[in-house]
Amino acid sequence: MNWRGALYRGWRGLRGDRQFDILRRLRESEGWSRERLREAQEARLQALLLHAYERVPYYRAPLRESGVVRDGRPPRVDLSRFQELPLLSRATIRARAADLEDRRRASRGNDRIWIKSGWTTGDPIRVIQDRMTHQYIMAVKFWFDEWTGSTVGEPKVILKSPIMTASPIL
C-alpha cells in the first residue's frame, strides 16, 4: 500500500466510514458461486423493495399495483412481478421529489445530501444520497480500479469529454 492510500484509509477510519469494510466484502464475493450471488442479489433487492414500500410514499402504489409487494404482516415481495414496475422518469422525479424521499430521519452520521445526476444526458436532476450510499459507491469504484491494477491513493489520469449540448449539424 502506498502512503497516500494509508493516509486516506486512516482518515476515513477516523470518520467512522465503512467503505473499506464494504470493499473487503466485495472482494470476498468474487469467489462466490453463481447461485450464491443470485441469492444475495435477490435478498438485497427484496430488502430494498420492502424499504421503499414502507418508507418512500411514491413507491407504495406502484409496488402494490404491480403485485411486486403484497400487503400483509409482514408484506411479501414477489420478484417474478418485478418487470411489471413502471420505469421512473425524469419528469416524475422532478414532479414528485418530495414523495420520493425516505420519510425516516437520517440516522446519526448518515446525513443526506442533494446531488445532481444525469450530467451525461445534459439534463441533470437532483437526487438525494446518504453517506452510506456514498461509501458503497466509493467501495465499488475502488474495486473496479483494482481490476485495472490501480490501488487507493495511487496517482492516475482520468480523461473525460466535455458535456456539450446537442444541436443538429446541417
N, C-alpha and C positions, 0 to 999 in steps of 0.2 A: 504494500500500500504506500502511496506517495504522501508527502507531508500535507498537501492541500486536502486530500481525501480524509486523512486522520483528523485534521483540524475541523473539517466540515462535519464529520461524524460526531466528534466531541461536542461541537456547538449545537447540533440538532439533538443530541442526547441530553444536554443541559436544558433544552427547551421542553423535554419530555416527548419529543416526536418518536413515532414508531416506524418510520419509513424503512429503516434497515432491518427491523423485525419482519416487516412485510416482504422485503426483498429476499430475506432468508427463506421464508415460506414459498415464495415464487420459485426460487431455485430448487427447493425440495420437490415441488410439483412437477418439475421437468421429468422426473423418474417415474411418475405415476402411470398406471395403465390407462388405456383409453376409457375403460369402464369407470375407473375411479375418478378421472377427470370429469366425465359426464355426470356422475352422481354429485360431485362437488359443485359443478356449474348449476345443476338443477336445484340443489338445496339453496344456493345463494340467490338464484332467480326467484324461487318461491318466497324466501325471506324478504327480498326487495319488493315483490308484488304485494305481499301482506302489509308491509310497512306503508307502501303507497296507498293501499286501500284504507288503512286505519288512520293515517296521519296527514295525507295530502288530499284536500277536498276535491280537486279536479278529477282525480282518478277513481273515486268511489263509483260513480255512474258507469264510465266505460268498462271498468273491470267487472262490475256486476252484469251489465247488459251483454257483454261478450261471453259471459259464462266462465271467464278465467278465475274469478273468485266467487265462491258461493257463500252466502250468509250462513251463519251457524256459530256454535260455540265449541271450538274456535272456528273462524272462517276457513274454508278449504280452497286450495289452489288446484286448478285443472290445467296443467301446461299443454295438454293436447288442444286447447282452445286459444292458445297464445296468439296464433296468426289472425285471430278474429279481432284483436285490438286495433282500433284506428290509429294511424300514424299521427304523431304530434307535429303540427305545422308551425312555422314561424309566426303566422298570423294568430294562431291560438295562444302561443306563448306570450305574445305581446298583449292580447286582449284579456287573458286570464291569469296574468302573472301572479296576482295575489292568491288565487286558488291553487297554484302550482307550488306554493311554499309549504314546507313541513310546518305544522301548527305547534309542534313542541318547541319549547325554549331550547336554545342551543346549550349543550352541556358545558360545564366549565372547561376551558381550554380547547373547546371545539367551536370557536367562533365561526360565524358565516360571513362570507364576503360576496359582493357582487362582482362578477367578471363579465367581460364581453366575449362572446363566442361567435364563430362563423365568419371570421375576417376573410377567409379564403374565398368566400362567396361574394364579398363586397357588401354584404347585408348583415352586419353584426346584430346580435340580440344580447340582452342582459340576462344572465342566469346566476343562480346562487350556488356557491360552492363552499363547503365547510372545510375546516382544517384537516380533518381525517381524509376527506376525498383528495385533497391536495397531496397528502402523504402517500396515498395509493398511486396517484398519478406519477409522483416522483420515483417511487419504487419501481414502477413499470418502466419508466424512462431509463433508470439505471440498469435494469435488467436487459432492456433492448440494447443499450450501449455496450454491455458486457458481451453480447453476441457478436459485436463488431470488433471486440478486442480492446475497448476503451474502459477505463476504470474511473471511479468517482475522483474528482479533483484533477484529473489529467487534462492538460490543455487540448483543445480541439477547435476546429473551424467548422462553423455551420453556415452553409450558403442558402439563402432564401431569395426568392424572386419578389420584387415589389408588387404590391397589390395595385392593380390597375382597373379602372372602370372599363367595362366592355362597351365598345362602340363599333358599329359595322364599318368595314373598310370598303369603300366603293371604287 
